[in-house]
Amino acid sequence: MIHDPTDWLCINTIRTLAMDAVEQAHSGHPGAPMALAPVAYQLWQQELRFDPTFPIWPNRDRFVLSNGHASMLLYSLLHLTGVRRVTSEYGVEDQLAVALEDIKKFRQLDSSTPGHPEYRWTSGVETTTGPLGQGVSNSVGMAMASRWLASYFNRPGFELFDYDVWAICGDGDLMEGVASEAASIAGHLKLPNLCWVYDSNHISIDGSTSLAFTEDVGKRFEAYGWRVLHVADANDLDALSQAFRTFKQDRGLPTLIIVRSEIGWGAPKKQGTASAHGEPLGEEEIKGAKRKYGWPEDAKFLVPDGVRERFTERMGERGKKLRTEWEARFAEYQKQHPELADQLQRMQRRELPEGWDKELPTFPADAKGAATRETSGKVLNALAKNYPWLVGGSADLNPSTKTYLSFSGAMKPGDHSGRNVHFGVREHAMGSIVNGLALSKVRPYSATFLIFSDYERPAIRLSALMELPAIHIFTHDSIGLGEDGPTHQPVEQLASLRVIPGVIVIRPADANEVTEAWRVIAPLKHDPVVLVLTRQAVPTLDRTKYAPASGLAKGAYVLADSEGTPEVILIGTGSEVSLCLQAYEQLKSEGVKARVVSMPSWELFERQDEAYREQVLPSSVRARVAVEKAAAFGWERWVGLRGAVIGMRSFGASAPLKALLQKFGFTVENVVKVAREVMEQAKK
């Protein structure tokens, strides 16, 4: 293929914008964009199916910059291709997502060009990247979503979904364990629409990657079940095109393209060195690089004539044609398959289908009760039958977490139509893949034991940062595990999840609170949820005697009360609510005015107005006791300085449950004793 000078003019524009932006910000990573500009240019211009004038077209190819420190590579592309800004209500404005002024404000407060790409902040950014390994792992979820969407929505003559997922990654991404987990799943599932372009520049912050990374990455990926291709020079546009075409023409496996590059390409002294990675090049190096590119040395943020036009005439026109053809096809699809078309539109807007809650169960009072993981499994299956794009699975724990959808099959190699996902023992990748599914507008859930939330935590944090309605189900929620011992008994996990901004943590007390929890979860559009469930049975409360479980929607509610102002308030979550009720009944029999507050979700309670919060926890009542089989940390905000917390101040122990409850004070006698103590303290 003959490449005219305008191609290299475009490539060097990407390079110089990146250098100039980092230099002006006095911060950033110029080297990777300089090296990868030809790779990204060729991919976007020749292959990427993307319409900059409508960047939320459902069947667009997804592009993920996993090595997010190279963000100026993506911002340059978004600017030069003219990607339009999308509103929070999914409207597309006739305004650039990244204007030249935004590039000049790289890494500045409130700019649309933050240090690492952020989903929902900059239109055209498909996922938030920066923590290495996360982007490529998200891309696996995106590729799974494409295949699942095709199986569900496509009909003869109507191929609505067949998009590919492209991810550029670096040495750091492929050192991270989460990327290995995700690559293993992708290879197992034989995802034919997934391509990772690996920028092998052999440089990290410490210096040469040979300091710590000497494996044969290609052989590793072949062992995962990937096809591996090689491009010896990142500046070889023909070789890049050939590799991209091979991926698209020879389907059957996910593809890794290993591209050898020189970080900081063109910089006279810093090319190929660690100093080109994470710091501005300096004025002299920039001038030297611009001379290498045949660029005016003193020009800054220059976009020569013909560059934007070249992107428009190739990528822009191709994307617009594909998008308008898709819209015409969808218009006919609406006529022939109106129900499916309605579902697709709802899914894209994160809206629920009609009748989604019509089979949610109500459970009769039962003193013996059931584990909330058991009742959640029943509610999940009832919900999923009327919520077709609710998809998920567990990290090899379906029999324990009760999260298998009994009416559906599982995703498997060559058949990605199932709604159950076997993630294997890969909690970190599971969380990241779930984020990728959510980014594709599928409603996903994951499941494992609460103790392993530590493995999934980085992905949960990113789901909150991106405002994704991912559902993270955690069972085996306390020392209630008993004999499994402290390695499996979560203590600090609840507190650590509650401190993540934007995450809603829900720990329901009984079967009907579980139903209400799912009733709250399903309509959420921008909030990730952590649903925390018991392994052991808890009583199903008599709601003719106590307040209805619908109070869960407000995060906390008065479950049992006294006549007049209470003398003491007992606050519980999860399995400890029934313990509080037993203590309440004893105190009541002894003439004490007590109140029980079920507080399944701090976050939902905090969203209520001050009047409601005062109604539930009146400030005049200082005698308060919180009861939770978890770290006591944080409860002081609800019990105050004169209150008490019956919680965990150490790790658990391996013993039968009854012995553990006695040892750590989770007994009726102890709750009553502590209640009387705080009542006395409040009088002083």
Beta strands, then each sheet from edge to edge (+ up, - down):
strand 1: 62-65
strand 2: 84-86
strand 3: 92-96
strand 4: 165-170
strand 5: 194-200
strand 6: 203-204
strand 7: 207-208
strand 8: 227-231
strand 9: 255-260
strand 10: 366-371
strand 11: 390-394
strand 12: 420-422
strand 13: 443-449
strand 14: 471-475
strand 15: 504-506
strand 16: 529-532
strand 17: 537-540
strand 18: 557-560
strand 19: 568-572
strand 20: 594-598
strand 21: 624-631
strand 22: 644-648
sheet 1: 1+ 4+ 5+ 9+ 8+
sheet 2: 2+ 3-
sheet 3: 6+ 7-
sheet 4: 10+ 17-
sheet 5: 12+ 11+ 13+ 14+ 16+ 15+
sheet 6: 18+ 20- 19- 21- 22-
end
